Amino acid sequence: MKPETKLGIFTVLGIVVLGFSLYMLGGFSVTRSYDINVQFEDVSGLPAKAAVKLAGVEVGKVKAIKIEDQKVIVVLGINEGISLYKGAAFSVVMTGIIGTKYIKIVQGQEALGILQPGAYVQGIDEKPMDEQIADTMKSVRQLVDSINQQGQFGAQLNEAMREVRQLSANVNQLVLTMKPYVASSMQNLDQITDKLNAILDSITDEEGVLGALIKDEEMKDQVKESVSELKVTMTELQTFVGKMSRFRVYWDFDFFYAPNEKVSTSDLALEIFPSSGYTYYRVGMANLGNEDDRPASKDYIERNKLDLRFGLYNQWLNVSAGLIRGSGGVAAEVKPFYNQEFFQRFTAGVEFSEWGRDRMINGRNFTKPNLSYGLDFRVNKYFSVGAWMRDTLEVNDFNVKANISFNDQDISSFFGLATLAR
């Protein structure tokens, strides 16, 4: 056999051996690990060798996915040195809407002991993203149908708005009584200011009637000073009364519905925008409901909480802080496409509060801050719909949201009148 032939055969065999080695050692790792077997109903889309994360930190890999007794068993290779406690929660989550899936671990309680290598645990089965989207669209359709057909939501809304209309009617009566006097006062202020200007000009003019009559220079100076001060006072009063018409007050009603837990809540507030600047105030109640009602098994919403905020706003950003749903916090709304005709209807929102939370709610211990975020779409100037994730660091509940907001001109006038009492 020629040397060239031997060299060729040796080269081919070397390539084959190298490829086989790379294939066999593709999942090889020098990190030592132990196995934990997690049982799921469905792990659609979970890839082999997917990451396993604890508190956002990768602590292992998926070693195998198999079927045992008609159940899906996911074998996790947990890095040696990482202890998992009994009661730990295992779930399949995604890094984003179109991201890859991985295994998320929420640590258990140390007092219950450590999970031993080879242990079998039950995972938390969550609906696939496509089913969640389908359920969301179904819930939105049901919500819209309920509003259009005056269903349960419509009945609740009608009840709330009936009380609002009653209050508004009382204020409206007061405003109607005062409005003619306010309008008349504005006209009189204009006329008085014009006359004061004429008087001041006449005093200053030596050839004018008043200038000729008042020969005493000291008296003339006193009269001129008094008229000037009165003119300044009238100007300030005219400006102050004019501010009354620039007060804006909005009723803001939010309705949240969690389709998975079948739990709904409502918020009702007044948003007050003063006559000048870029500030506003929000006064209302959050999570309206009867506290005596028995909560559902996964209802962790505390009812009837004060919502008092001070905010700053411009055309694309709204930031507020204060008492948010009963606890100190901050909130923000952003319109990233405020200058686009259609996309300006979208608003991204976030609420962050209860930083030191440590209490039991419906039998569950809550220790993490309350973080909620979502996206709203304004259908028209009165109505918007949205999708929110609420209390994401604890229960991460998906909610469908509907909002009704409108300007109450009667209450706006009332607040304008109230400034006159200061």
Protein Blocks (a to p, Z undefined) as FASTA:
>chain_A
ZZklmmmmmmmmmmmmmmmmmmmmmmgcfbdcdddddddfblghiaghiacdeehiacbd
cfbdcdeehiacddddddehiacdehiacddddfbfklccddddddddfknopadehiac
dddddddfklmmmmmmmmmmmmmmmmmnopmklmmmmmmmmmmmmmmmmmmmmmmmmmmm
mmmmmmmmmmmmmmmmmmmmmmmpmkbmklmmmmblklmmmmmmmmmmmmmmmmmmmmmm
mmmmmpccdddddddddfklopacdddddddddfedjddcddddehiacfkbccdfklcb
dehiaddddddddfkbccdedjeehiacddddddfklmbfklmmpccddddehklgccde
ehiacfbdcddddddddfblmbccddddehkllnopacdddddddddfklmmmmmmmmmm
ZZ
